Amino acid sequence: MTIEIVKLGDVADYIRGITFKPADVVPAHSPDSVVCMTTKNVQATLDESKLTAVPPRFVKRAEQYLQCGDILISSANSWNLVGKATYVPKLSYAATAGGFISILRAQDEKVDPRYLYNWVSSGATQHRARLCARQTTNIANLDRGRFLGLKIPLPPLPEQRRIAAILDKADAVRRKRHQTLDLADQFLRSAFLDLFGDPVTNPMGWPVVSMSQVAESERGSIVIGPFGSDLKTTDYRSEGHPVVFVRDVREGRLTWSSGVHVDDAKFEQLSSHRVQPGDVVATKMGTPPGIAAVYPANMPEGIVTADIVRVRPDASQVEAMYLADSLNSRFVRAQIRRITEGVTRPKITLRAFKQLRVLLAPLGTQEDWCELRSRAQTNLLRQCELHSRQLEELQGVLTQRAFRGEL
């Protein structure tokens, strides 16, 4: 079997998204409107839960309408999210892509769309895509020319379809395991609600306090990561102090999948942005912003990036895990929605984050919750996470072998 190595631009077209202002947005699926996918829709699968729409006049060219088999690429985002991709299934409505997204369209006579998607979304290609980004102060932009210059292995079309089918099946198994993890998270959220009551109605009558009030009193107890000019991709190392990105923070747990470090010198230079075990880390942007977790005890001190908020809790008032779960509650999520409503790229400022309000339960009750949560994590979540990691590793091995022609 012959496998050609060709440039991505030789087998796929790169189409930029449309631009519009927040005032141009109209209700999704309203008459004379077209859905416009934004960065919040670019998830592991296309997220259609919250759709933005604009009048059709903003779509200047017919090619900007989405087709089944297109791949949406996050082309303007924080550095660690540039290149993130999702596959477009058959849609029941007209849709396009926003200005922070680009459309990658397979030339069907040369490359199978599912094969192309599996290659683009693979870990190796995602890493190379990020290296194609030009970073400004707080955002990175995918360089179209460099991205389309990436080399893709191209076996004959029947072999592409066979490889894509195998990778799709492996991915389906991995997704089911993630669904199990999500169910475990739902159980913990329900248990939190049972113990503390609905934060919206506050049946226990506990004090409602701001994030600033439950952080340590010292200056810098709530900080964000450094600006892009202070932490560049050239500073990243394979060993040293961990760097925490948005993608590392899951609801209630830190996965730290990036594997990015900085050396001792850069760590000392950015000491005001350091994170240590027992700190709470929360996303400053994303879908939604404010997802929080505790920095684990088994990790060395690290630093957070610009899109992460680091909180050092006042241990005399609040348990770190209780604070993280409070940030993940619907009470706080509702506050964040009000702040970010109508924004194309949801983001919360540090000032607004400090003003978020949480219920302050008695410390003994918080400790009871943390003990219950720890037992649940030790049993159910730990097993789920172990299986998920194994499946992620298997998916990675299959992908590497597939694009080396060894599958």
C-alpha positions as CSV (number, residue, x, y, z in Angstrom):
1,M,0.0,0.0,0.0
2,T,1.3,3.4,-1.0
3,I,1.0,6.3,1.5
4,E,1.6,9.7,0.2
5,I,2.8,12.6,2.4
6,V,1.1,15.7,1.3
7,K,0.4,19.2,2.6
8,L,-2.9,19.8,4.3
9,G,-3.6,22.6,1.9
10,D,-3.4,20.2,-1.0
11,V,-6.4,18.1,0.2
12,A,-8.6,20.6,2.2
13,D,-9.8,24.2,1.9
14,Y,-9.5,26.7,4.7
15,I,-12.5,29.1,5.0
16,R,-12.5,32.0,7.5
17,G,-15.6,32.7,9.6
18,I,-17.8,35.8,9.5
19,T,-17.5,38.9,11.6
20,F,-20.3,40.6,13.5
21,K,-20.9,42.7,16.6
22,P,-22.9,41.6,19.7
23,A,-25.7,44.1,18.7
24,D,-26.1,42.1,15.4
25,V,-27.1,38.9,17.2
26,V,-30.7,37.7,16.8
27,P,-32.6,34.7,18.4
28,A,-31.5,31.4,17.0
29,H,-33.9,29.8,14.5
30,S,-35.9,33.0,14.2
31,P,-37.1,34.0,10.7
32,D,-34.5,35.3,8.4
33,S,-31.5,34.2,10.6
34,V,-28.5,31.9,10.3
35,V,-26.9,30.1,13.2
36,C,-23.3,31.1,13.8
37,M,-21.1,28.7,15.5
38,T,-18.6,30.2,18.0
39,T,-15.8,28.9,20.1
40,K,-18.2,27.7,22.8
41,N,-19.7,25.3,20.2
42,V,-16.3,23.7,19.4
43,Q,-16.2,20.9,21.9
44,A,-15.3,17.1,21.6
45,T,-18.5,16.9,19.6
46,L,-20.4,19.9,18.2
47,D,-22.2,21.6,21.1
48,E,-25.6,22.7,19.9
49,S,-27.0,23.5,23.3
50,K,-26.5,27.3,23.1
51,L,-26.6,28.7,19.6
52,T,-25.9,32.2,18.4
53,A,-27.6,33.6,15.2
54,V,-27.2,36.6,12.9
55,P,-29.1,37.9,9.8
56,P,-28.0,36.1,6.6
57,R,-26.5,39.3,5.2
58,F,-23.4,38.7,7.2
59,V,-22.6,35.6,5.2
60,K,-20.8,37.1,2.2
61,R,-19.9,33.9,0.3
62,A,-21.8,30.6,-0.2
63,E,-18.8,28.6,0.9
64,Q,-19.1,30.1,4.4
65,Y,-22.3,28.0,5.0
66,L,-21.5,24.8,6.9
67,Q,-21.7,21.5,5.2
68,C,-21.9,18.0,6.7
69,G,-18.3,16.8,7.1
70,D,-16.8,20.2,7.7
71,I,-14.3,20.6,10.6
72,L,-14.5,23.7,12.8
73,I,-11.1,24.9,13.9
74,S,-10.7,27.3,16.8
75,S,-8.3,29.8,15.1
76,A,-8.3,32.7,17.6
77,N,-8.2,31.7,21.3
78,S,-5.8,31.2,24.2
79,W,-2.7,29.4,23.0
80,N,-3.6,26.1,24.5
81,L,-7.0,26.0,22.7
82,V,-5.8,27.1,19.3
83,G,-6.4,24.4,16.8
84,K,-9.1,22.7,18.8
85,A,-11.5,21.0,16.3
86,T,-14.9,19.5,16.1
87,Y,-16.7,17.7,13.3
88,V,-19.9,19.1,11.8
89,P,-22.7,16.5,11.4
90,K,-25.7,16.9,9.2
91,L,-27.6,20.0,10.5
92,S,-31.3,20.7,10.2
93,Y,-30.7,24.4,9.9
94,A,-28.5,26.8,8.0
95,A,-25.3,27.6,9.8
96,T,-21.9,29.4,9.5
97,A,-18.9,30.0,11.6
98,G,-17.9,33.1,13.6
99,G,-14.8,35.2,13.3
100,F,-12.7,33.2,15.9
101,I,-13.4,30.0,14.0
102,S,-12.3,28.7,10.6
103,I,-13.8,26.0,8.5
104,L,-11.6,23.2,7.2
105,R,-13.4,21.4,4.3
106,A,-12.1,18.1,2.9
107,Q,-11.7,17.8,-0.8
108,D,-13.8,14.6,-1.0
109,E,-12.0,13.2,-4.0
110,K,-8.7,13.2,-2.1
111,V,-9.4,12.8,1.6
112,D,-12.2,11.2,3.6
113,P,-13.7,13.8,6.0
114,R,-13.7,11.5,9.1
115,Y,-10.1,10.5,8.3
116,L,-9.2,14.2,8.1
117,Y,-11.0,14.9,11.4
118,N,-9.3,12.1,13.2
119,W,-5.9,13.4,12.0
120,V,-6.6,17.0,12.9
121,S,-7.9,16.2,16.4
122,S,-5.0,13.8,17.2
123,G,-2.6,14.9,19.9
124,A,0.3,15.2,17.6
125,T,-1.5,17.4,15.1
126,Q,-3.0,19.5,17.9
127,H,0.5,20.1,19.2
128,R,1.8,21.1,15.8
129,A,-1.3,23.3,15.2
130,R,-0.5,25.3,18.4
131,L,3.1,25.8,17.1
132,C,1.5,27.4,14.1
133,A,-0.1,30.1,16.2
134,R,1.1,33.7,16.5
135,Q,0.7,34.8,20.1
136,T,-0.2,38.4,21.0
137,T,-0.7,39.8,24.6
138,N,-3.6,37.6,25.5
139,I,-4.7,35.7,22.5
140,A,-3.1,33.4,19.9
141,N,-4.1,33.3,16.2
142,L,-3.6,30.3,14.0
143,D,-1.3,31.1,11.0
144,R,-3.3,29.9,8.0
145,G,-0.2,29.4,5.8
146,R,1.8,27.4,8.3
147,F,-1.3,25.3,9.3
148,L,-2.1,24.4,5.7
149,G,1.6,23.5,5.3
150,L,1.4,20.7,7.8
151,K,2.1,17.3,6.3
152,I,-0.6,14.6,6.4
153,P,-0.1,10.9,5.5
154,L,-2.6,10.0,2.8
155,P,-3.3,6.3,2.0
156,P,-5.9,5.5,-0.7
157,L,-9.5,6.5,0.1
158,P,-10.7,3.0,1.0
159,E,-7.9,2.6,3.5
160,Q,-8.7,6.1,4.9
161,R,-12.3,5.0,5.5
162,R,-11.2,1.8,7.2
163,I,-8.8,3.7,9.5
164,A,-11.5,6.3,10.3
165,A,-14.0,3.6,11.2
166,I,-11.6,1.9,13.7
167,L,-10.7,5.2,15.3
168,D,-14.3,6.3,15.5
169,K,-15.2,3.0,17.3
170,A,-12.4,3.5,19.8
171,D,-13.5,7.1,20.4
172,A,-17.0,6.0,21.0
173,V,-15.9,3.7,23.8
174,R,-13.8,6.5,25.3
175,R,-16.8,8.9,25.2
176,K,-19.0,6.4,27.1
177,R,-16.4,6.3,29.9
178,H,-16.5,10.1,30.0
179,Q,-20.2,9.9,30.3
180,T,-19.7,7.6,33.4
181,L,-17.5,10.3,34.9
182,D,-20.1,12.9,34.2
183,L,-22.7,10.8,36.0
184,A,-20.4,10.5,39.0
185,D,-20.0,14.3,39.0
186,Q,-23.8,14.6,38.9
187,F,-24.1,12.3,42.0
188,L,-21.6,14.6,43.9
189,R,-23.6,17.7,42.9
190,S,-26.8,16.1,44.2
191,A,-25.1,15.1,47.4
192,F,-23.8,18.7,47.8
193,L,-27.3,20.0,47.3
194,D,-28.8,17.5,49.9
195,L,-26.2,18.5,52.5
196,F,-26.2,22.3,52.1
197,G,-29.7,22.9,50.6
198,D,-30.5,24.9,47.5
199,P,-28.1,27.9,47.5
200,V,-30.7,29.9,45.6
201,T,-33.2,29.8,48.4
202,N,-30.6,29.2,51.2
203,P,-32.9,27.3,53.5
204,M,-30.2,27.1,56.3
205,G,-29.9,30.9,56.4
206,W,-26.1,30.8,56.1
207,P,-24.1,33.9,55.4
208,V,-23.6,34.9,51.7
209,V,-20.1,36.2,51.2
210,S,-17.9,37.3,48.3
211,M,-14.8,35.4,47.1
212,S,-12.6,38.2,48.4
213,Q,-14.0,37.6,51.9
214,V,-13.1,33.9,52.0
215,A,-9.6,34.3,50.5
216,E,-6.5,34.9,52.6
217,S,-6.1,38.5,53.7
218,E,-2.6,38.9,52.2
219,R,-2.2,40.7,49.0
220,G,-2.3,38.4,45.9
221,S,-4.5,35.8,47.5
222,I,-6.7,35.9,44.3
223,V,-4.6,36.3,41.1
224,I,-4.7,35.4,37.4
225,G,-1.8,34.1,35.4
226,P,0.8,36.3,33.6
227,F,0.2,38.2,30.4
228,G,1.2,36.4,27.2
229,S,4.3,38.6,26.8
230,D,5.6,37.3,30.2
231,L,4.9,33.6,29.5
232,K,5.6,32.5,25.9
233,T,5.7,29.1,24.3
234,T,9.5,29.4,24.1
235,D,9.4,29.2,28.0
236,Y,7.8,25.8,28.0
237,R,9.9,22.8,29.1
238,S,9.3,19.1,29.4
239,E,10.4,19.1,33.1
240,G,10.2,21.6,36.0
241,H,7.2,23.3,37.5
242,P,3.7,22.5,36.1
243,V,1.8,25.1,34.0
244,V,-2.0,25.0,34.5
245,F,-4.2,25.7,31.4
246,V,-7.9,26.0,31.0
247,R,-8.2,22.5,29.5
248,D,-6.6,21.0,32.7
249,V,-9.5,22.2,34.9
250,R,-12.5,19.9,35.1
251,E,-15.4,20.4,37.4
252,G,-14.1,19.4,40.8
253,R,-10.8,17.9,39.7
254,L,-7.6,18.9,38.0
255,T,-6.6,16.5,35.2
256,W,-3.3,18.3,34.1
257,S,-3.2,16.7,30.7
258,S,-1.0,19.4,29.1
259,G,2.3,18.2,30.6
260,V,3.8,21.6,30.1
261,H,6.4,22.9,32.6
262,V,8.7,26.0,33.2
263,D,12.2,25.9,34.6
264,D,13.2,27.3,38.0
265,A,14.3,30.7,36.7
266,K,10.9,31.4,35.0
267,F,9.1,30.0,38.0
268,E,10.8,32.5,40.3
269,Q,10.2,35.3,37.8
270,L,6.5,34.5,37.8
271,S,6.3,33.8,41.6
272,S,3.2,36.0,42.1
273,H,1.3,33.6,39.8
274,R,2.3,30.4,41.5
275,V,-0.2,27.7,42.6
276,Q,0.4,25.3,45.4
277,P,-1.5,22.3,46.8
278,G,-4.7,23.4,48.5
279,D,-5.3,26.4,46.2
280,V,-8.5,26.6,44.2
281,V,-8.1,27.1,40.4
282,A,-11.0,28.4,38.3
283,T,-11.3,29.1,34.6
284,K,-11.6,32.8,33.6
285,M,-13.0,31.9,30.2
286,G,-14.7,28.9,28.6
287,T,-18.2,27.4,28.4
288,P,-19.0,28.4,31.0
289,P,-16.3,30.3,32.8
290,G,-15.8,29.6,36.5
291,I,-15.2,25.9,36.4
292,A,-13.2,25.1,39.6
293,A,-11.0,22.5,41.1
294,V,-8.5,22.1,43.9
295,Y,-4.8,21.9,43.1
296,P,-3.8,18.4,44.2
297,A,-1.6,17.6,47.1
298,N,0.6,15.2,45.0
299,M,1.7,18.0,42.5
300,P,4.6,20.3,43.0
301,E,4.2,24.1,43.0
302,G,3.4,25.4,39.6
303,I,2.0,28.5,37.8
304,V,-1.3,29.4,36.3
305,T,-1.8,30.8,32.8
306,A,-3.7,34.1,32.0
307,D,-7.1,32.4,31.7
308,I,-7.0,30.8,35.1
309,V,-7.8,32.4,38.5
310,R,-5.9,31.1,41.5
311,V,-7.5,31.5,44.9
312,R,-5.8,30.9,48.2
313,P,-8.6,30.1,50.7
314,D,-8.6,31.3,54.2
315,A,-8.4,28.0,56.1
316,S,-10.0,29.4,59.2
317,Q,-13.2,30.0,57.2
318,V,-13.5,27.7,54.3
319,E,-12.3,24.3,53.1
320,A,-10.7,24.4,49.6
321,M,-12.9,21.6,48.2
322,Y,-16.1,23.2,49.6
323,L,-15.1,26.4,47.9
324,A,-14.4,24.7,44.6
325,D,-17.8,22.9,44.7
326,S,-19.5,26.2,45.6
327,L,-18.0,27.8,42.5
328,N,-19.4,24.9,40.5
329,S,-22.9,25.2,41.9
330,R,-25.8,26.6,40.0
331,F,-25.9,29.5,42.4
332,V,-22.6,30.8,41.2
333,R,-23.2,29.7,37.6
334,A,-26.3,31.9,37.5
335,Q,-24.2,34.8,38.6
336,I,-21.7,34.2,35.9
337,R,-24.4,33.8,33.2
338,R,-25.7,37.2,34.1
339,I,-22.2,38.7,33.8
340,T,-21.4,37.0,30.4
341,E,-24.8,36.9,28.8
342,G,-24.7,37.9,25.1
343,V,-20.9,37.6,24.9
344,T,-19.5,35.7,22.0
345,R,-16.5,34.4,24.0
346,P,-17.7,34.1,27.6
347,K,-15.1,35.5,30.0
348,I,-15.2,36.8,33.5
349,T,-12.9,39.6,34.7
350,L,-10.8,39.2,37.9
351,R,-12.7,42.0,39.5
352,A,-16.0,40.3,38.8
353,F,-14.7,37.0,40.0
354,K,-13.7,38.5,43.4
355,Q,-17.3,39.7,43.7
356,L,-18.9,36.3,43.1
357,R,-20.9,35.3,46.2
358,V,-21.0,31.9,47.8
359,L,-22.8,30.4,50.9
360,L,-20.5,30.1,53.9
361,A,-21.6,26.9,55.8
362,P,-20.1,26.2,59.2
363,L,-16.6,24.8,59.0
364,G,-17.6,21.5,60.6
365,T,-20.3,21.0,58.0
366,Q,-17.8,21.8,55.3
367,E,-15.4,19.2,56.7
368,D,-18.2,16.6,56.8
369,W,-18.8,17.2,53.1
370,C,-15.1,17.0,52.2
371,E,-14.8,13.6,54.0
372,L,-17.9,12.3,52.1
373,R,-16.5,13.6,48.8
374,S,-13.1,12.1,49.5
375,R,-14.6,8.7,50.0
376,A,-16.6,9.0,46.8
377,Q,-13.5,10.1,44.8
378,T,-11.4,7.2,46.3
379,N,-13.9,4.7,45.1
380,L,-16.1,5.6,42.2
381,L,-14.2,8.5,40.6
382,R,-10.7,7.1,41.0
383,Q,-11.8,3.9,39.1
384,C,-13.5,5.9,36.4
385,E,-10.5,8.2,36.0
386,L,-8.2,5.2,35.8
387,H,-10.2,3.6,33.1
388,S,-10.5,6.9,31.2
389,R,-6.8,7.4,31.3
390,Q,-6.2,3.9,30.0
391,L,-8.7,4.5,27.1
392,E,-7.1,7.9,26.4
393,E,-3.7,6.1,26.1
394,L,-5.2,3.4,23.9
395,Q,-6.8,6.0,21.6
396,G,-3.4,7.8,21.4
397,V,-1.5,4.6,20.5
398,L,-4.2,3.7,17.9
399,T,-4.0,7.1,16.4
400,Q,-0.2,7.1,16.2
401,R,-0.2,3.7,14.5
402,A,-3.0,4.7,12.1
403,F,-1.1,7.7,10.7
404,R,2.1,5.7,10.5
405,G,0.3,3.1,8.3
406,E,0.6,0.4,10.9
407,L,-3.1,-0.1,11.8
